């Protein structure tokens, strides 16, 4: 039984494990399940390996091949810590273009192309923001019971990944309570996240649609940490804290 070492990072919530190495999908799922079982505070697992694009510094592959903004920030932060390079290009699953990342002491910003926002749809339950790699339903008001969240998101299970972001808006800011819904085989799974970068971008899209200001929108996470989102003509920036927790290992 081979030993797998991995790194745990905390991007303001949404604790992330990163494994160095390239693995097929079935093995990624096996390793990820073992990590989360042993460390239940870990909400997601990403895999770092050599990028296909020679311009990129590192490739991040999520367990299911999806895009994850917080895992991207963690990957950039970890790679900067390892290499000493604070401006990086990250090749990420679920994204067609490289992601720019800027790392400081305990902070990481990523810049994604504005085309990441594929569309905005007003639905009876809320506003669906379609992003590259994931869609989020922005629901204004208090968090619904989980059975009701399942009911609301079940019609959207055909999407690669979908979330429900319960949002309270103020003038230039929002507070979110994010849930992600996906199928594990044929079984629907609903997970509450302690922070969500893509959900913060989606909430920012709704804010910006109404305000259109050249400012950073503060998006407060369930942990109380703030992410900052800004919409520019050539990119969308999201900035927030990242901390390196440590290296662990297990046998899989």
N, C-alpha and C positions, 0 to 999 in steps of 0.2 A: 504494500500500500504506500504510494509515494507521498512525500511530505510537501505541502504547499504553504509557502509563506505569503503573507499579505499585509497591507498597510491600512490602518484605519484613520480617517480624517473626518473632521466635524465642520461642515460649511455653514455654521449658524443654525444647525438642525439638520435633519435628513442625513444622518451619519452614513458614511460611504466607505466601503472596503475596496481597495485596488489590488489586483493580482498582476504581477509581472509575468507575461507569457501568453502565447497564442494557443487557444484551445478550440476544438469544434463545439458546436452549439450544445450537444448532449452533455459533454464534459463540463462546459461552463455552467449549465444548469445544476449539475451534480455538485460542483465545487461551491457555487453560490448558495445552494440549499444547506450545505454543511456549515458554511460560514455563518449564515443567518441563524441556524439552529443553535450553534455554540455561542454566538454573540447576538442575541435578539434585539439589541439596540441598533444594529446595522440594518438599514432600510434598503440598500441596493449594493450591487457589486459590479465593478467594471474591470476590464482587462487591458493592460498596457502592453503594446508590442511595437515593432518596427513599422512605420507608416509605408503605404504604397507610394504616396506622393513625396518625391524627394525634397519638396519645399517644407514639408511638415517636420516638426521636432519629435512628435510622438503620436501614436494611434491609440484611441480609446474605443474599445468595443464593449457595449453593455451586454448583460447576460442574454437578453432577448433581441439584441441588435437595434434597440430603440435609441433615441437621442435623450440625453439627460443633461440639463444645464449645470446642476450642482456637481455631478460627477465630472463634467468637463472642467469646472473650476478647481475641483480637487486634483484632477490629473495634472493640470497646469501648475498648481501649487506644489505638488509632489515633485514634478519634473524640474521645476525651478530650484527646489531645495536640493535635488540630487545633482544638478548640473551647474548651478550658479547662474543660469540664464533666466532673466526675469521677463523678457518679451518673447513669447512663443507663438507658434502656429500649431494648433491641435487638429488632427484628423479624427473625426468622431462618427461613430455609427449613427445612421438616421439623418445625416446631414450631407448634402452634396458638396458644400464648400468648406474650406478650412476655417477654423475659428481662431481669431486673434485673442490672445490672453496676455494680461499684464499683471504681474505678481509683485506685491510689496510684502512687508514684514508679516502681517497676519490678515492679508486681504488679497482678493483676486477679482479682477474684472475680466469679463469676456465681451467681445464684440461679435455680433452675428449680423448677417446681411438682412436688410429690411424685407427681402423676399421670403425670409423665414415665416413671416405672417402671410399665410396662403389665402385667408379670407375671414370675414366676420359675418355671422348669421344671427339674426334676432329670432329666438324661438320662444314658445310660450313659457318655458321654465327659466329662461335667462338668455345670455348672449354666448353663442358658441364661437370661440376663437380658434381657428384652424392654423396650427403651426406646423412647420416641417417636422415630421416625426411624432407629433402628438397633438391632440385637440383638447381644449379645456372649456367646459361649460361654466361661465361666470354667473353665479346665482347670488343675487343681492339679498342679504338678510341672514337670519340665524341658521345654523347648521341643522339639516334635517336628520331624522333617525336613519340608521343604516339601511333598513329595509326600504325606506322611501328613496334613498340614494340609488340603490340597486334598480328600483323601478324606473327612475328618471334616466339612468345611464344605459340600461339594457338595450333600448332601441339603437344605441350608437356603438354596439359591440363590434360592428363591422370595421370600425376605424382601427388603425394600427395600435393606438393607445389613446385613452380618453380619461379626463379627470373632471371632477366637480370641485369648483373653487368657490366656497362660500365667502362672500366678500362684504365688508362694510366700508363704504367710501366716505371720505371727507374731502375737503377742498382740493388738495393736491396730493392726496395720499390714500392708502387703503390698508385694511387689515384682512388677512386671508386665513381660511381653514381649509387646507387642500386634501382631497381624496383622489386616488388613482384606481381605475377599474380596468381589469383585463381578464382574459380567459386563460385558465391553466388547464390545457386540454379542452374539455367542454365545460369545465367548472368555472363560474364567474368568481373573481376574487376582488375584494375591495380593501384598499389599504389607506389608512390615514397617515399622511406624511407630516413630520414636524417642521418642514420647510420645503419650498418648491420653487426653483428658479424659473422653469417654464410657466408655471402657474402665475408667478409674479409678473412675467412678461405679458401674459394674457390679461391679467388685471390692469396692467399699465396700458395695454392697447385700448381697453374700454375707457380708462381715465383720459387718455390722450385724444381719443375720438371726440370727447366732449370739451376738452380744454385747449388742446393743440399748443401747449406752451413749450418753450425751449428750456426745460428745467428737468432736474432729477425728481422722479416721483418716488416717495418713500413707501415701500410695501412691507408692512410688519408681519413677521412669520409667527406661527404658534409658539415658538420659543421666546418671543419678544424681540428677537434680533430683527434689524431692518436691512432689507435689500434696497438698492437704489437703481431705478430703471430710467433710461433716457432714450428718446427717439430722435435720431439725426437723419439727415437726408441720405447718408450712405451706410448707416449701421444702426443697430440697437445695442445699447450698452447695459449690462447688468453687473452690479458690483455688490460685494458682501464679504463678510469675514470667513476665513478658513483657518482651522487649527489642525496641526498634525498630532494625532493621539498616540500612535505607536505601531510597532510591528508585531504581528502574531503569527502563529503557524498551527497547522493541523494536518492530519493524515486523511487523505481521500482516496 
